[in-house]
Amino acid sequence: MQKAGLVKPELTETVPELSKESRRFRSGRALGLLIGTVVLVGAIASVSDTFLSPYTMFIISRQIAFSILIALSQAVCLVVGGMNLSVGAIGSMATVILGLCFQNLGWNAWLAVPVTLLFGVVSGAINGLIITRLKINSFIVTLSMTFVYMGLRSGISGGSPYTIPPDFGFIGQNAVFGVSWVFVLVCLILVATGYMFSYTVFGRQMLATGGNEHAARLCGIATDGIVFRAHIISGFLAALAAVLWASMVGSCAPETGDSWLIGSFAVSIIGGTGLMGGVISCTGIFLGGAIFVLISYGLIEIKANPYFANSFLGGLILLAIVLDRVREVLGERKRKV
């Protein structure tokens, strides 16, 4: 029987079978998240007369989209057995670069956006190179780079926001058939990511690297290259989130990304991404993003003390981790019996 997370050598040459997370979510966890989402929608709708209005749905769909995108930038690192604590810092620095391109250099979006996304790629490449070449734990590397980027963004911007062209808000502030363009774009990215992990060699190699790096290396997978590329994708997605956020709010605020870290872990973990690597569910990340945003919105609706919001969300993350571990332990016991 194939070991969890381990890709057979021949799978690198053929279309792979469905991933472990796909089978796992088909077994019932996605249904549990869906039920939780429906319950939250019903509960909030019962205490808010405006919750189901088109405008509120538009706003919430945008927030869910951002939660998903930020979670994906974290999840691609988690799935290979690492993490990226600099997700928010990369987004923050990307916002400053976008603002400089617009306000100081006078560039249009066709020049400013690619340069900003290139920064995300380069920042991810720097993280990946240090982790793979120097064999330093991703926690230490990305934590250090967080301080580097936060210092740069404050020093360059002085804490002041940058102005952007009025027409740059098209994607962030407009909708198609009442649905935010940001939501549509992020859903397409999520579908493409799900396809990558389920049906491409690279995606299966990422799962194999996170599931058992040593075994993956013995199977001929260049695990260092996989980790390196995972961090590049992570940096790119963080920079893309910064671009979309600037389009939504209508300016480039340096503090963008300051609150992304807890959300990136919360949505990923609630959605079933394994902290030890080798497991990811794009369906779970979508539902996790919805639950995360709905809980935050619900706390506002019931006028809960905002100072306790992070405590509640932190407890939710811990609960998701504990339940996931209990599920794994029970599964191992059943297999032994």
For each residue, the residues with C-beta under 8 A, 3 or more apart:
1:
2: 6 8
3: 6 211 212 215
4: 20 211 278
5: 20 207 208 210 211 212 277 278 279
6: 2 3 208 211 212 215 216 219
7: 11 12 16 204 205 207 208 216 219 221
8: 2 11 219
9: 12 219 220
10: 13 14
11: 7 8 14 16 17 201 204
12: 7 9 201 204 205 219 220 221
13: 10 201
14: 10 11
15: 199
16: 7 11 19 198 199 200 201 203 204
17: 11
18: 22 23 198
19: 16 22 23 197 198 203 204 207 280
20: 4 5 23 24 207 211 278 279
21: 24 25 197 207 272 274 279 280 281 284
22: 18 19 25 26 198 281
23: 18 19 20 26 27
24: 20 21 27 29 272 279 281
25: 21 22 28 29 30 272 281 283 284
26: 22 23 30
27: 23 24
28: 25 31 32
29: 24 25 32 33 272 281 284 327
30: 25 26 33 34 272 281 283 284 287
31: 28 34 35
32: 28 29 35 36
33: 29 30 36 37 270 271 272 284 287 288 291
34: 30 31 37 38 287
35: 31 32 38 39
36: 32 33 39 40 287 291
37: 33 34 40 41 287 290 291 294
38: 34 35 41 42
39: 35 36 42 43
40: 36 37 43 44 291 294 295 298
41: 37 38 44 45 294
42: 38 39 45 46
43: 39 40 46 47 298
44: 40 41 47 48 51 294 297 298 301
45: 41 42 48 51 52
46: 42 43
47: 43 44 301 302
48: 44 45 51 301
49:
50: 53 55 56
51: 44 45 48 56 297 301
52: 45 56 57
53: 50 56 57
54: 57 58 178
55: 50 58 59
56: 50 51 52 53 59 60
57: 52 53 54 60 61 178
58: 54 55 61 62 175 178 179 180
59: 55 56 62 63
60: 56 57 63 64 293 294 297
61: 57 58 64 65 179 180 182 183
62: 58 59 65 66 172 180 182 183 248
63: 59 60 66 67 293 296 297
64: 60 61 67 68 183 289 290 293
65: 61 62 68 69 180 182 183 185 186 187 244 289
66: 62 63 69 70 182 186 241 244 245 248
67: 63 64 70 71 263 267 288 289 292 293
68: 64 65 71 72 186 190 267 285 286 289
69: 65 66 72 73 186 189 237 240 241 244
70: 66 67 73 74 87 91 237 238 241 260 263 264 267
71: 67 68 74 75 263 264 266 267 268 271 273 285 288 289
72: 68 69 75 76 189 190 193 237 285
73: 69 70 76 77 84 87 233 234 235 237 238 241 264
74: 70 71 77 78 83 84 87 234 264 265 268 273
75: 71 72 78 79 268 271 273 280 285
76: 72 73 79 80 193 206 230 233 234 237
77: 73 74 80 82 83 84 138 230 231 234
78: 74 75 81 82 83 210 268 273 274 275 277 280
79: 75 76 197 206 207 210 230 273 274 277 278 279 280
80: 76 77 206 209 210 226 227 230 277
81: 78 209 210 213 227 276 277 278
82: 77 78 131 138 227 230 231 277
83: 74 77 78 138 139 142
84: 73 74 77 87 124 127 138 142 231 234 235 238 264
85: 139 142 143 146 261
86: 89 90 123 127 142 143 145 146 149
87: 70 73 74 84 90 91 234 238 257 260 261 264
88: 91 92 146 238 257 258 259 260 261 264
89: 86 92 93 145 146 147 148 149 150 153 257
90: 86 87 93 94 119 120 123 124 149 235 238 239 242 257
91: 70 87 88 94 95 238 239 241 242 245 256 257 260
92: 88 89 95 96 149 150 153 242 254 255 256 257 258
93: 89 90 96 97 119 123 149 152 153
94: 90 91 97 98 116 117 119 120 238 239 242 243
95: 91 92 98 99 153 242 245 246 252 253 254 256 257
96: 92 93 99 100 152 153 156 157 162 252 254
97: 93 94 100 101 115 116 119
98: 94 95 101 102 112 113 116 162 164 242 243 246 252
99: 95 96 102 103 104 157 161 162 163 164 246 251 252 254
100: 96 97 103 104 105 156 162
101: 97 98 104 105 107 111 112 115 116
102: 98 99 105 106 107 112 162 163 164 165 168 252
103: 99 100 106 162 163 164 252
104: 99 100 101 162
105: 100 101 102 112
106: 102 103
107: 101 102 111 112 115
108: 111 112 165
109: 112 113 165 167 168
110: 113 114
111: 101 107 108 114 115
112: 98 101 102 105 107 108 109 115 116
113: 98 109 110 116 117 243
114: 110 111 117 118
115: 97 101 107 111 112 118 119
116: 94 97 98 101 112 113 119 120 239 242 243
117: 94 113 114 120 121 236 239 240 243
118: 114 115 121 122
119: 90 93 94 97 115 116 122 123 239
120: 90 94 116 117 123 124 235 236 237 238 239 240 242
121: 117 118 124 125 232 235 236 239
122: 118 119 125 126 235
123: 86 90 93 119 120 126 127 145 149 235 238 239
124: 84 90 120 121 127 128 231 232 233 234 235 236 238
125: 121 122 128 129 228 231 232 235
126: 122 123 129 130 145
127: 84 86 123 124 130 131 138 141 142 145 231 234 235
128: 124 125 131 132 227 228 229 230 231 232
129: 125 126 132 133 228
130: 126 127 133 134 136 141
131: 82 127 128 134 135 136 137 138 141 227 228 231
132: 128 129 135 224 225 227 228
133: 129 130 224
134: 130 131
135: 131 132
136: 130 131 140 141
137: 131 140 141
138: 77 82 83 84 127 131 141 142
139: 83 85 142 143
140: 136 137 143 144
141: 127 130 131 136 137 138 144 145
142: 83 84 85 86 127 138 139 145 146
143: 85 86 139 140 146 147
144: 140 141 147 148
145: 86 89 123 126 127 141 142 148 149
146: 85 86 88 89 142 143 149 150
147: 89 143 144 150 151
148: 89 144 145 151 152
149: 86 89 90 92 93 123 145 146 152 153
150: 89 92 146 147 153 154
151: 147 148 154 155
152: 93 96 148 149 155 156
153: 89 92 93 95 96 149 150 156 157 254
154: 150 151 157 158 159 254
155: 151 152 158
156: 96 100 152 153
157: 96 99 153 154 160 161 162 254
158: 154 155
159: 154 254 255
160: 157 254
161: 99 157 251 252 253 254
162: 96 98 99 100 102 103 104 157 251 252
163: 99 102 103 251 252
164: 98 99 102 103 168 169 246 247 250 251 252
165: 102 108 109 168
166: 169 250
167: 109 170
168: 102 109 164 165 246 247
169: 164 166 172 173 174 247 248 250
170: 167 173 174 181 247
171: 174 181 182 185 244 247
172: 62 169 181 182 244 245 246 247 248 249 250
173: 169 170 247 248 250
174: 169 170 171 180 181
175: 58 178 179 180 181
176: 179 181 184
177:
178: 54 57 58 175
179: 58 61 175 176 183 184
180: 58 61 62 65 174 175 183 184
181: 170 171 172 174 175 176 184 185
182: 61 62 65 66 171 172 185 186 244 247 248
183: 61 62 64 65 179 180 186 187
184: 176 179 180 181 187 188
185: 65 171 181 182 188 189 244
186: 65 66 68 69 182 183 189 190
187: 65 183 184 190 191 286
188: 184 185 191 192
189: 69 72 185 186 192 193 237
190: 68 72 186 187 193 194 282 285 286
191: 187 188 194 195 282
192: 188 189 195 196
193: 72 76 189 190 196 197 282
194: 190 191 197 198 282 283
195: 191 192 198 199 200 203
196: 192 193 199 200 202 203
197: 19 21 79 193 194 200 203 204 206 207 280 282
198: 16 18 19 22 194 195 203
199: 15 16 195 196 203
200: 16 195 196 197 203 204
201: 11 12 13 16 204 205
202: 196 205 206 226 229
203: 16 19 195 196 197 198 199 200 206 207
204: 7 11 12 16 19 197 200 201 207 208
205: 7 12 201 202 208 209 216 221 226
206: 76 79 80 197 202 203 209 210 226 230
207: 5 7 19 20 21 79 197 203 204 210 211 278 279 280
208: 5 6 7 204 205 211 212 215 216 219 221 278
209: 80 81 205 206 213 216 221 223 226 227 277 278
210: 5 78 79 80 81 206 207 213 274 276 277 278 279
211: 3 4 5 6 20 207 208 215 216 277 278 279
212: 3 5 6 208 215 216 278
213: 81 209 210 216 217 223
214: 217 218
215: 3 6 208 211 212 218 219
216: 6 7 205 208 209 211 212 213 219 221 223 226
217: 213 214 220 221 223
218: 214 215
219: 6 7 8 9 12 208 215 216
220: 9 12 217
221: 7 12 205 208 209 216 217 226
222: 225 226
223: 209 213 216 217 226 227
224: 132 133 227 228
225: 132 222 228 229
226: 80 202 205 206 209 216 221 222 223 229 230
227: 80 81 82 128 131 132 209 223 224 230 231
228: 125 128 129 131 132 224 225 231 232
229: 128 202 225 226 232 233
230: 76 77 79 80 82 128 206 226 227 233 234
231: 77 82 84 124 125 127 128 131 227 228 234 235
232: 121 124 125 128 228 229 235 236
233: 73 76 124 229 230 236 237
234: 73 74 76 77 84 87 124 127 230 231 237 238
235: 73 84 90 120 121 122 123 124 125 127 231 232 238 239
236: 117 120 121 124 232 233 239 240
237: 69 70 72 73 76 120 189 233 234 240 241
238: 70 73 84 87 88 90 91 94 120 123 124 234 235 241 242 257 260
239: 90 91 94 116 117 119 120 121 123 235 236 242 243
240: 69 117 120 236 237 243 244
241: 66 69 70 73 91 237 238 244 245 260
242: 90 91 92 94 95 98 116 120 238 239 245 246 256 257
243: 94 98 113 116 117 239 240 246 247
244: 65 66 69 171 172 182 185 240 241 247 248
245: 66 91 95 172 241 242 248 249 256
246: 95 98 99 164 168 172 242 243 249 250 251 252 253 256
247: 164 168 169 170 171 172 173 182 243 244 250
248: 62 66 169 172 173 182 244 245
249: 172 245 246 253
250: 164 166 169 172 173 246 247
251: 99 161 162 163 164 246
252: 95 96 98 99 102 103 161 162 163 164 246 256
253: 95 161 246 249 256
254: 92 95 96 99 153 154 157 159 160 161
255: 92 159 258
256: 91 92 95 242 245 246 252 253
257: 87 88 89 90 91 92 95 238 242 260
258: 88 92 255
259: 88 262 263
260: 70 87 88 91 238 241 257 263 264
261: 85 87 88 264 265
262: 259 265 266 310 313 314 317
263: 67 70 71 259 260 266 267 292
264: 70 71 73 74 84 87 88 260 261 267 268
265: 74 261 262 268 269 317
266: 71 262 263 269 270 288 292 313 316 317
267: 67 68 70 71 263 264 270 271 285 288 289 292
268: 71 74 75 78 264 265 271 273 285 288
269: 265 266 272 273 275 288 317 320 321 324
270: 33 266 267 284 288 291 292 316 317 320
271: 33 71 75 267 268 281 283 284 285 286 287 288 289
272: 21 24 25 29 30 33 269 279 280 281 284 285 288 324
273: 71 74 75 78 79 268 269 279 280 281 284 285
274: 21 78 79 210 277 278 279 280 324
275: 78 269 321
276: 81 210
277: 5 78 79 80 81 82 209 210 211 274
278: 4 5 20 79 81 207 208 209 210 211 212 274
279: 5 20 21 24 79 207 210 211 272 273 274
280: 19 21 75 78 79 197 207 272 273 274 284 285
281: 21 22 24 25 29 30 271 272 273 284 285
282: 190 191 193 194 197 285 286
283: 25 30 194 271 286 287
284: 21 25 29 30 33 270 271 272 273 280 281 287 288
285: 68 71 72 75 190 267 268 271 272 273 280 281 282 288 289
286: 68 187 190 271 282 283 289 290
287: 30 33 34 36 37 271 283 284 290 291
288: 33 67 71 266 267 268 269 270 271 272 284 285 291 292
289: 64 65 67 68 71 267 271 285 286 292 293
290: 37 64 286 287 293 294
291: 33 36 37 40 270 287 288 294 295
292: 67 263 266 267 270 288 289 295 296 313
293: 60 63 64 67 289 290 296 297
294: 37 40 41 44 60 290 291 297 298
295: 40 291 292 298 299 312 313 316
296: 63 292 293 299 300 309 313
297: 44 51 60 63 293 294 300 301
298: 40 43 44 294 295 301 302
299: 295 296 302 304 306 309 312
300: 296 297 303 304
301: 44 47 48 51 297 298
302: 47 298 299
303: 300
304: 299 300 308 309 312
305: 308 309
306: 299 309
307:
308: 304 305 311 312
309: 296 299 304 305 306 312 313
310: 262 313 314
311: 308 314 315
312: 295 299 304 308 309 315 316
313: 262 266 292 295 296 309 310 316 317
314: 262 310 311 317 318
315: 311 312 318 319
316: 266 270 295 312 313 319 320
317: 262 265 266 269 270 313 314 320 321
318: 314 315 321 322
319: 315 316 322 323
320: 269 270 316 317 323 324
321: 269 275 317 318 324 325
322: 318 319 325 326
323: 319 320 326 327
324: 269 272 274 320 321 327 328
325: 321 322 328 329
326: 322 323 329 330
327: 29 323 324 330 331
328: 324 325 331 332
329: 325 326 332 333
330: 326 327 333 334
331: 327 328 334 335
332: 328 329 335 336
333: 329 330 336 337
334: 330 331 337
335: 331 332
336: 332 333
337: 333 334
